[in-house]
Amino acid sequence: MAEENPPVVYSGPKYEYKVVIYREGALGSIFLAGSKVHPVKFSEFLNKNAAQGWKVVTMERESRRLLLFFSREAFLVVMERLRQD
């Protein structure tokens, strides 16, 4: 009788994910009729998360409505890092 080998299960690295909607405050949108993300502040946000081990997987820019007439720019950022068990 032939012995059956148990299936081999690959247990690779495990990741955790974080989804963040990054946007500037509403006052700039109201007073300037539109608000864009400040590049220096956005870089600081990304660097702060990178220092904690997060890396950006994907990012999407969108223009969001605020109070019917105003719009502001927002970024949907998906980040991952190795899970710390």
C-alpha positions, -999 to +999 in steps of 0.1 A: +000+000+000+014+034-010+017+060+017+000+093+010+020+124+016+001+153+032-003+183+009+024+209+012+011+243+023+032+273+016+031+298+044+046+329+029+049+363+046+017+377+060+008+413+054-016+438+070-032+466+050-043+501+058-066+523+037-065+561+043-084+589+027-060+619+028-075+654+023-069+689+034-092+708+057-126+722+046-117+759+052-095+761+021-123+747+000-149+772+013-128+803+011-110+795-021-138+776-038-115+746-041-087+729-022-058+708-034-036+686-013-004+704-002+025+684-016+048+690+014+022+679+039+013+649+018+050+639+017+053+642+054+022+620+058+038+593+036+072+595+053+056+592+087+039+560+077+070+547+060+089+551+092+064+528+108+070+502+081+041+510+057+046+511+020+022+524-006+006+497-027-017+519-047-031+554-047-061+571-064-067+608-067-103+621-066-121+654-064-148+653-036-178+676-033-181+698-002-213+717+006-228+715-030-206+742-047-171+735-034-147+707-042-116+695-026-089+670-037-085+638-018-062+608-022-072+572-013-040+555-003-037+517+003-006+507+023+008+474+034+035+461+058+046+427+071+024+416+100+042+417+133+030+386+152 
